[in-house]
Amino acid sequence: MNKQKQRAATIFTIDHDGRPIAHVALSGTNQRAKILVEDLERVLAAGYSPCWAYTCTDRIRWYVQARTYNPRGRPRSVTIARLVVQAGKGQVVRYADGDHLNLLPENLLVKKGCAWMAVDWLHPQKSAQHEPTHASALRRAPEAAEEGRMFHRKFPQGHMTI
């Protein structure tokens, strides 16, 4: 039996402007992300996991991330900041005060940039329509051969035509 670590409870407070704030515990650390309660509810209502992590992406930058899936059903991570501001393709999210744990709207700035992933491209949960790429390619191979198309897949020994 796998033993799961218990996640700390989210703490709710009111800021100096009277807005309800959630301080969400992050897995693997004692850090907490600060987010408006309405933004937290919107992210959770969209189906994203409440289990967030504080992850280092390139040895320098740390981000609050949740697990998600791409259109092919492969696991991905998405930054909660992108979900909060609904950043699209070609938009990057910057942090006004430099604190990546501060997910309040006044701290999240959307700029034009080279972000490759739009939020609407991701799926919060793996669904039945997502199948492994290799299995779907193998099923389509006979149909593709009839249509004159071939699938090429790279294997450790080299290229192989299916």
N, C-alpha and C positions, 0 to 999 in steps of 0.2 A: 504494500500500500504506500503510495506517495504521500508524504506529509507536506501539506501546504502551509506556507507562512501566512499568518493572519495579517491583513492589511489594516493599518490604523484608520480610525473613523475620520470622516471629513468634519472639520470644525467650521461653524457658521458664526460670522460676526457682522457688525454694522460699521461702515466706515464713517469718516467725519462729514460726508455729504448725505448720510442716511441711507446709503445703498447697501443691500445685503450682499456680503462677500463670503465665498466659500474658500477654505484653505484645504486643498485636496492633498492627501498623503501620496507620495510617490514611491513606487516599489524600489527596493534595493538601497534606499537612502532615508535619512531622517528629514529631508527637505520637504517643503510643501509648496504647491503652486497656488497663487492667489488669482481667483477668477470671480466675476459676477455670478450670482446664483442663477440669474436668467440665462446666461451663456452656458453655464454648466448643465442646466435642465435641457437646453436646446441640443447640446452635444449628445447627452444621454438619450434624449427622445429620438434622435436620428439613428440610434442603435450602436453607437460607439461604446467601447468598454469603459467602465469606471476605473479600471486598473491602469493607471498611467505610470510611466517611467521617466526618470531624468537621465537622458542618454547622451553620451559624447559621440558626435557624428564624425568628426575629423581631427581628433586629438586636441582640439582647441575649443570648439563650440559645443555647448550643452543645451539640449532642448527637452521640453516636456512633450512626450510622445505617447500615442495610443496605437494599438495593433489594429490593422485594417487589411483589406484585400484589394488587389487590382482586378480589372475586368476578367482576367483569366483565372482568378481564384487563388493566386499566389499571395502569400502573406507579405505585407508591407507595413511600414510605420508612417504615421502622419503626425506632424506637429499640431498640438492643440491650438496654437496661435493661428494656424491656417484655417482651422475649423471655426474659430471664434469670428474671424473677419471675413470668412468665405472667400479666401484668396483664390483666384483663378490662374490658369496657365499664363505665364509671362508676368506674374506679379510675385514679388517677394515681400516678406513680412520683416520689418525691422522693429527693434525694441528701443523706444525713446530714451529710457533711463539705463539701457544696457543690461537690465535684469531679465533673464529669460524665464524666471519663475513668476514674474509679474504679468499676468494675462488680462489685465484690465484694459478696456477699450482705449483709454487715453495713452496707454503705453505701446499699443500696437499700431504701427504705421505701415500702410500698404504702399509699396513703390513699384514702379515698372522695373523689371529685371528679367533674369534668365531662369526663373523657376520653371521646371518642366512638368510639374504635376498639379493639375487642377483638382480642387476638392471634390467636385462632382464626378470625377473619374474613378474615385475610390468607393468601395463598398464596406460598410462597417462590419458585416458578418459574412462568412462564407455561405453561399447558398447552393442549392442543388444544381443550378444551371452551370456552376463553375466546375469544370472537369480538368484533370491533369492534361497538360498539353500533349504529352506523348501518347496517352490513351486515345484522345480525340483524333490525333493525327493518324494513328494506326487504323482507327475505324473508318476514316475518310479516305485512306489510301486507295482502296479498290475503286471508289467513285471517282477519285482524281485521275486514276489511270485511264478510266473510260473517257474522261473529258480531255485527256491529253496532257494533264498536269502531273508533275511528279513532286514528291516531297523529299528534300535532302536534309538529313539530320547528321550532326557531327557526333561521332562516337570516339572513344579513346583510341581506337585503331586507325581512325581516319574518317573520311566521308563514306557514307553508305546511303544508297537510294532505297527508299521504302516503296 
